[in-house]
Amino acid sequence: MTQGAGQGPEVERTATLRDFRVPAYVHETGPYVHSVHPGDVAPPPEEAYPEGYTPTERDLPVINRGDTVQVTVDPETATAPQATTGQGPLYVVGDVHGYLDQLVSALQEKGLLDAAGNWCAGTARLWFLGDFTDRGPDGIGVIDLVMRLSAEAAAAGGYCKALMGNHELLLLGAKRFGDTPVNSGAGTATFQAAWLLNGGQKTDMDRLQDHHLQWMSRLDAIEEVDGHLLVHSDTTAYLDYGRSIEEVNDTVRETITRNDADEVWDLFRKFTKRFSFRDEGGADAVRSLLDTYGGTRIVHGHSPIPYLLGEVGSEEDEDNRDPVIEGPHVYADGLAIAMDGGVTMAGKLLVQQLPLDT
């Protein structure tokens, strides 16, 4: 049974596929749990969350089947010319969550790394959409790889860059603030308890060094590249932090720098929200971000595609199968591209060249 965030380190464990089958949402009156098949119920829309909603239960989504499409992209047909002369092709990577081996294999499959794991893509451009740690076995190894590839790609005339995910905020908070109580609006909460509850790995915390913390704290939250608005979370909460990309990124970094536990918790809470782009009004939510920050399509991670496709059943299902994910998920009138292939639930770690041929 899921335990509350204030119950201490005894909740330490790694989330498994079974853990994803029954979601819990924390309200001011306490947690309530849906026990029906996830294909028959959707969590409350973002506007229905109570004012004090915080991710002090496991941050595990269940999403209704919707009017969305899974896109299988043939790499040969997806190689469209790039808009900017002299720059190589653009790639994005979904949530990694500590699955270092799968990441290396996926990057090698796309021709971005050689057999030794070194950058071999010349002027190609690579963006990670956040969530490098937690749930999987080697989050620090993932961060080390991304940092190394950033230097190697730059030396070759390309680049490798990364966005801030909610799990980067969670790890930063757990390291900096530990068991310091924060104003969660739903009872006592701490970063340490929330980190453990959401797949925090002791080996990552033991290996976390100052240069990792500095790197995470300086990550951008949002960027626009070749008409693609890149974010981690499928939420409109970015609008709370500025009316331009530069303002959002500056505000997020300043919030982290001030080192106020309540401010960082609020930032983490907002980055943990999801589902703004699905169902009725989802396309309008995407347009609100595109109109404000630019771009013609939004690309995000955070919410696993297996739930968007309704491919994960309930705990009572006898015929439980691993989700089959082959590529990104396009929805919200074609304006949103989801990139979290659900690697933590036996899905796929996605590396995709943009633009999609759709």
C-alpha positions as CSV (number, residue, x, y, z in Angstrom):
1,M,0.0,0.0,0.0
2,T,1.3,3.4,-0.8
3,Q,2.5,5.3,2.2
4,G,2.4,9.0,2.9
5,A,5.3,11.3,2.3
6,G,5.9,12.0,6.0
7,Q,6.4,8.4,7.0
8,G,10.2,8.3,6.6
9,P,12.8,6.2,4.9
10,E,11.0,2.9,5.4
11,V,9.1,3.6,2.1
12,E,12.3,3.2,0.1
13,R,11.7,0.9,-2.8
14,T,11.8,0.9,-6.6
15,A,8.5,1.3,-8.5
16,T,7.6,-1.8,-10.5
17,L,5.0,-2.3,-13.3
18,R,2.5,-3.4,-10.7
19,D,2.9,-0.2,-8.8
20,F,1.7,1.7,-11.9
21,R,-1.7,0.0,-12.0
22,V,-3.5,1.9,-9.2
23,P,-3.0,5.6,-9.0
24,A,-3.5,7.7,-5.8
25,Y,-4.0,11.4,-5.6
26,V,-3.5,13.5,-2.5
27,H,-6.2,15.9,-1.5
28,E,-6.4,18.1,1.6
29,T,-8.6,15.6,3.2
30,G,-6.1,12.8,2.5
31,P,-5.4,10.3,-0.2
32,Y,-8.1,8.5,-2.1
33,V,-7.4,5.6,-4.4
34,H,-9.1,4.6,-7.6
35,S,-9.5,0.8,-7.7
36,V,-11.1,0.5,-11.1
37,H,-9.5,-0.4,-14.4
38,P,-7.3,2.5,-15.6
39,G,-8.9,2.3,-19.0
40,D,-12.2,3.2,-17.5
41,V,-11.2,6.2,-15.4
42,A,-9.1,9.3,-15.9
43,P,-7.5,11.3,-13.1
44,P,-8.9,14.8,-12.4
45,P,-8.0,17.4,-15.0
46,E,-5.4,19.8,-13.9
47,E,-7.9,22.5,-13.0
48,A,-9.7,20.0,-10.7
49,Y,-6.7,19.5,-8.4
50,P,-7.3,21.1,-5.0
51,E,-5.3,24.2,-4.3
52,G,-3.1,22.2,-2.0
53,Y,-2.4,19.2,-4.3
54,T,1.1,18.0,-4.0
55,P,2.8,14.9,-5.4
56,T,3.3,13.3,-1.9
57,E,1.9,10.0,-3.2
58,R,3.6,8.1,-6.0
59,D,3.6,10.3,-9.1
60,L,2.2,7.6,-11.4
61,P,-0.2,8.5,-14.1
62,V,-3.2,6.6,-15.4
63,I,-4.7,8.1,-18.6
64,N,-7.8,7.3,-20.5
65,R,-7.7,6.3,-24.2
66,G,-8.3,9.4,-26.1
67,D,-8.4,10.7,-29.7
68,T,-4.6,10.3,-30.0
69,V,-2.3,8.4,-32.4
70,Q,0.8,6.5,-31.9
71,V,3.3,7.2,-34.7
72,T,5.8,4.7,-35.9
73,V,8.4,6.8,-37.7
74,D,10.7,5.3,-40.4
75,P,14.1,7.0,-39.9
76,E,14.6,7.2,-43.6
77,T,11.4,9.2,-44.2
78,A,11.9,11.3,-41.1
79,T,15.2,12.8,-42.3
80,A,13.7,16.1,-43.4
81,P,16.1,19.0,-44.2
82,Q,17.0,21.2,-41.3
83,A,15.9,24.8,-41.3
84,T,19.2,26.2,-40.1
85,T,22.1,26.0,-42.6
86,G,25.2,24.4,-41.1
87,Q,23.5,22.6,-38.3
88,G,23.0,18.9,-38.2
89,P,19.8,16.9,-37.6
90,L,17.8,17.5,-34.4
91,Y,17.1,14.6,-32.0
92,V,15.1,14.5,-28.7
93,V,15.3,11.9,-25.9
94,G,12.4,11.0,-23.6
95,D,12.6,10.2,-19.9
96,V,15.6,8.0,-19.0
97,H,15.1,7.4,-15.3
98,G,18.4,5.7,-14.6
99,Y,18.3,3.2,-17.5
100,L,21.8,3.9,-18.7
101,D,22.3,0.7,-20.8
102,Q,19.1,1.3,-22.7
103,L,20.0,4.9,-23.3
104,V,23.4,4.0,-24.8
105,S,21.8,1.3,-27.0
106,A,19.1,3.8,-28.2
107,L,21.7,6.5,-29.0
108,Q,23.9,4.0,-30.8
109,E,20.9,2.7,-32.8
110,K,20.4,6.3,-34.1
111,G,24.1,6.7,-35.0
112,L,24.8,9.3,-32.3
113,L,27.3,7.1,-30.4
114,D,29.9,4.7,-31.6
115,A,30.5,1.2,-30.3
116,A,32.7,2.7,-27.5
117,G,29.9,5.0,-26.4
118,N,31.5,8.2,-27.7
119,W,29.8,11.0,-29.7
120,C,30.1,10.2,-33.4
121,A,27.3,12.4,-34.9
122,G,29.3,15.4,-35.9
123,T,27.1,18.5,-36.0
124,A,23.9,16.7,-34.9
125,R,21.9,18.4,-32.1
126,L,20.6,16.3,-29.2
127,W,18.1,17.4,-26.5
128,F,17.2,15.5,-23.4
129,L,13.8,16.3,-22.0
130,G,14.6,15.7,-18.4
131,D,14.1,13.0,-15.7
132,F,17.6,11.4,-15.7
133,T,17.4,9.7,-12.3
134,D,15.1,7.7,-10.0
135,R,13.3,4.3,-10.5
136,G,16.1,2.9,-12.6
137,P,19.5,1.5,-11.6
138,D,22.1,4.2,-12.6
139,G,20.8,7.8,-12.6
140,I,24.2,9.3,-11.8
141,G,25.7,7.3,-14.7
142,V,23.1,8.8,-17.0
143,I,24.0,12.4,-15.8
144,D,27.7,11.6,-16.2
145,L,27.1,10.4,-19.8
146,V,25.0,13.5,-20.7
147,M,27.6,15.8,-19.3
148,R,30.4,14.0,-21.2
149,L,28.4,14.0,-24.5
150,S,27.8,17.8,-24.1
151,A,31.6,18.4,-24.3
152,E,32.2,15.8,-27.1
153,A,29.3,17.1,-29.3
154,A,30.4,20.7,-28.9
155,A,34.0,19.8,-29.9
156,A,32.5,18.2,-33.1
157,G,30.4,21.2,-34.0
158,G,27.1,19.9,-32.7
159,Y,25.6,20.0,-29.2
160,C,24.0,17.9,-26.5
161,K,21.7,19.8,-24.1
162,A,19.2,19.0,-21.4
163,L,16.0,20.3,-19.8
164,M,15.0,20.3,-16.2
165,G,12.6,17.6,-15.2
166,N,10.6,17.2,-12.0
167,H,12.9,14.4,-10.8
168,E,15.9,16.7,-11.1
169,L,14.1,19.1,-8.8
170,L,13.2,16.2,-6.5
171,L,16.8,14.9,-6.2
172,L,18.1,18.5,-5.7
173,G,15.5,19.0,-3.0
174,A,16.2,15.7,-1.3
175,K,19.9,16.4,-1.2
176,R,19.6,20.0,0.0
177,F,16.6,19.9,2.3
178,G,16.3,16.3,3.4
179,D,13.6,15.9,6.0
180,T,12.9,19.6,6.4
181,P,9.1,20.0,6.4
182,V,7.6,22.0,3.6
183,N,4.3,23.7,3.2
184,S,2.6,21.1,1.0
185,G,-1.0,22.1,1.6
186,A,-1.8,18.4,2.2
187,G,-0.2,17.8,5.5
188,T,3.4,17.3,6.4
189,A,5.7,16.6,3.5
190,T,9.5,16.5,2.9
191,F,11.6,16.2,-0.2
192,Q,13.4,13.1,1.3
193,A,10.1,11.2,1.7
194,A,8.7,12.3,-1.7
195,W,12.0,11.3,-3.3
196,L,12.0,7.8,-1.8
197,L,8.3,7.4,-2.6
198,N,8.9,8.2,-6.2
199,G,11.7,5.8,-6.9
200,G,14.7,7.5,-5.3
201,Q,17.8,5.2,-5.4
202,K,20.2,5.2,-2.5
203,T,23.1,4.5,-4.9
204,D,22.3,7.7,-6.8
205,M,22.3,9.7,-3.6
206,D,25.6,8.1,-2.4
207,R,27.3,9.0,-5.7
208,L,25.8,12.5,-6.1
209,Q,28.5,15.2,-6.1
210,D,28.6,18.9,-6.2
211,H,29.3,19.1,-9.9
212,H,26.1,17.0,-10.5
213,L,24.1,19.4,-8.3
214,Q,25.5,22.5,-10.1
215,W,24.7,21.0,-13.5
216,M,21.1,20.1,-12.6
217,S,20.4,23.5,-11.0
218,R,21.5,25.3,-14.1
219,L,19.3,23.4,-16.6
220,D,16.8,25.3,-18.7
221,A,13.1,24.5,-18.2
222,I,11.9,25.3,-21.7
223,E,13.5,25.9,-25.2
224,E,12.3,26.4,-28.8
225,V,14.3,24.7,-31.5
226,D,13.3,24.6,-35.2
227,G,9.7,25.3,-34.4
228,H,9.5,22.7,-31.6
229,L,8.8,24.0,-28.1
230,L,10.6,21.6,-25.8
231,V,9.5,21.1,-22.2
232,H,9.6,18.3,-19.7
233,S,6.0,18.3,-18.4
234,D,2.7,18.3,-20.2
235,T,1.4,21.2,-18.1
236,T,0.7,24.8,-18.5
237,A,2.4,25.6,-15.2
238,Y,5.3,27.1,-17.2
239,L,3.1,30.2,-17.7
240,D,3.4,30.9,-13.9
241,Y,7.1,31.6,-14.3
242,G,7.3,34.1,-17.2
243,R,5.9,35.3,-20.5
244,S,9.1,34.5,-22.5
245,I,11.4,31.5,-22.6
246,E,14.3,33.6,-21.2
247,E,12.1,34.8,-18.3
248,V,10.9,31.3,-17.4
249,N,14.4,29.9,-17.4
250,D,15.8,32.8,-15.4
251,T,12.9,32.5,-12.8
252,V,13.4,28.8,-12.4
253,R,17.1,29.1,-11.9
254,E,16.7,32.0,-9.4
255,T,14.1,30.0,-7.4
256,I,16.6,27.2,-7.1
257,T,19.5,29.5,-6.2
258,R,17.5,31.2,-3.4
259,N,17.5,27.8,-1.7
260,D,14.2,28.2,0.0
261,A,12.6,24.8,0.6
262,D,9.0,26.0,0.2
263,E,9.8,27.8,-3.0
264,V,11.6,24.8,-4.5
265,W,8.8,22.5,-3.4
266,D,6.2,24.7,-5.1
267,L,8.3,24.6,-8.3
268,F,8.6,20.8,-8.0
269,R,4.8,20.5,-7.4
270,K,4.0,22.5,-10.5
271,F,6.5,20.6,-12.7
272,T,4.9,17.4,-11.5
273,K,1.4,18.3,-12.9
274,R,0.4,16.6,-16.1
275,F,-2.4,15.9,-18.6
276,S,-3.0,19.5,-19.6
277,F,-2.9,18.6,-23.3
278,R,-5.3,15.7,-23.4
279,D,-9.0,15.4,-23.6
280,E,-11.3,18.4,-24.3
281,G,-9.4,21.7,-24.3
282,G,-6.0,20.0,-24.6
283,A,-5.2,21.6,-28.0
284,D,-6.1,25.0,-26.6
285,A,-3.8,24.4,-23.7
286,V,-1.0,23.6,-26.1
287,R,-1.8,26.7,-28.1
288,S,-1.6,28.9,-25.0
289,L,2.1,27.8,-24.6
290,L,2.9,28.1,-28.3
291,D,1.3,31.5,-28.5
292,T,3.3,32.7,-25.5
293,Y,6.7,31.1,-26.2
294,G,6.8,30.4,-29.9
295,G,6.9,27.2,-31.9
296,T,4.4,25.2,-33.9
297,R,4.5,22.0,-31.9
298,I,5.2,21.1,-28.3
299,V,7.4,18.1,-27.5
300,H,7.3,16.7,-23.9
301,G,8.2,13.8,-21.7
302,H,6.8,13.1,-18.2
303,S,3.6,11.3,-18.9
304,P,4.3,7.7,-20.2
305,I,2.9,6.8,-23.6
306,P,1.6,3.4,-22.4
307,Y,-1.0,5.2,-20.4
308,L,-1.9,7.6,-23.2
309,L,-2.5,4.4,-25.3
310,G,-4.4,2.6,-22.5
311,E,-2.1,-0.3,-22.8
312,V,-1.6,-0.9,-19.1
313,G,-4.4,-2.8,-17.3
314,S,-5.5,-3.1,-13.7
315,E,-3.9,-5.2,-11.0
316,E,-6.7,-7.7,-11.3
317,D,-6.1,-8.4,-15.0
318,E,-5.1,-12.0,-15.7
319,D,-3.6,-11.2,-19.1
320,N,-1.1,-8.5,-18.2
321,R,1.3,-7.7,-21.1
322,D,4.2,-5.4,-21.3
323,P,3.4,-2.3,-23.3
324,V,4.5,-2.2,-26.9
325,I,5.9,1.2,-27.7
326,E,7.6,1.8,-31.0
327,G,7.6,5.6,-31.3
328,P,6.4,9.0,-30.2
329,H,2.7,9.7,-29.5
330,V,1.0,12.6,-31.3
331,Y,-2.2,14.1,-29.9
332,A,-4.0,17.4,-29.2
333,D,-4.9,18.0,-32.8
334,G,-1.4,17.1,-33.8
335,L,0.1,19.9,-31.8
336,A,1.7,17.7,-29.0
337,I,4.4,15.0,-29.2
338,A,4.8,12.7,-26.2
339,M,8.3,11.2,-25.8
340,D,8.2,9.2,-22.5
341,G,8.1,5.6,-23.9
342,G,7.6,4.1,-20.4
343,V,11.1,2.6,-19.9
344,T,10.3,2.1,-16.2
345,M,7.4,-0.2,-17.1
346,A,9.1,-2.3,-19.7
347,G,8.3,0.2,-22.4
348,K,10.9,1.8,-24.6
349,L,13.5,4.6,-24.1
350,L,12.8,6.8,-27.1
351,V,15.3,8.7,-29.1
352,Q,13.6,10.5,-32.0
353,Q,14.7,12.7,-34.9
354,L,12.6,15.8,-35.5
355,P,10.6,16.9,-37.4
356,L,8.2,13.9,-37.5
357,D,7.0,13.0,-40.9
358,T,3.3,13.5,-40.0
